Amino acid sequence: MSPLIGIIQSLVVLLQILFIARFIAQLFDATGRNPITRTLIDVTEPILAPVRRLMPATGGIDFSPTVVLLLLFVLQRVLS
């Protein structure tokens, strides 16, 4: 395995952890006032925003984190 693939795999795992942490943090702090929740939102939002714009409206339910996580899991499988 090349070092570049290893770095990309580590980045994918880190992003998966960040998105799952954001989901859990927002369960407890839906307003995003907690500094940890705010940081997680600030870090993950640049990835979610373009996905959210591409997706059709679903009546108030945001499926973009699910789509991003699924894509990250697929990318992880492709790289391994």
C-alpha positions in Angstrom: 0.0 0.0 0.0 1.4 3.4 -0.9 1.8 6.1 1.7 -0.7 8.3 -0.1 -3.4 5.6 0.1 -2.7 5.3 3.9 -3.1 9.0 4.4 -6.4 9.1 2.4 -7.7 6.1 4.4 -6.8 7.9 7.7 -8.5 11.0 6.5 -11.7 9.0 5.5 -11.8 7.4 9.0 -11.3 10.8 10.7 -14.2 12.3 8.6 -16.4 9.3 9.6 -15.6 9.9 13.2 -16.3 13.6 12.9 -19.7 13.1 11.2 -20.8 10.5 13.8 -19.6 12.8 16.6 -21.6 15.7 15.0 -24.7 13.5 14.9 -24.4 12.5 18.6 -23.5 16.0 19.7 -26.6 17.4 18.0 -28.8 14.9 19.7 -27.9 16.6 23.0 -27.4 20.1 21.7 -29.7 20.8 18.8 -29.1 24.5 18.9 -25.3 24.2 18.5 -24.5 26.5 21.4 -21.9 24.1 23.0 -18.4 24.9 21.8 -17.7 21.2 20.9 -20.9 20.9 18.9 -20.2 24.3 17.2 -16.7 23.1 16.3 -18.0 19.8 14.8 -20.6 21.8 12.8 -17.9 24.2 11.5 -15.6 21.4 10.5 -18.2 19.2 8.7 -20.5 21.9 7.2 -18.2 22.6 4.2 -18.6 19.0 3.1 -22.4 18.8 3.9 -23.4 22.1 2.2 -22.7 21.1 -1.4 -24.3 17.7 -0.9 -27.4 19.4 0.6 -27.7 21.7 -2.4 -27.6 18.7 -4.8 -30.3 16.8 -3.0 -34.0 17.3 -3.5 -36.1 18.8 -0.7 -37.4 16.1 1.7 -39.8 18.0 3.9 -37.5 19.2 6.6 -35.4 16.0 7.0 -31.7 16.4 6.2 -30.3 13.3 4.6 -27.0 14.9 3.6 -25.1 13.5 6.6 -26.3 10.0 5.7 -25.3 10.4 2.1 -21.9 11.7 3.0 -21.3 8.9 5.5 -22.4 6.3 2.9 -20.0 7.8 0.4 -17.2 7.7 3.0 -17.9 4.0 3.8 -17.8 3.2 0.0 -14.6 5.1 -0.4 -13.1 3.3 2.5 -14.0 -0.1 0.9 -12.6 1.0 -2.4 -9.3 2.0 -0.9 -8.8 -1.2 1.2 
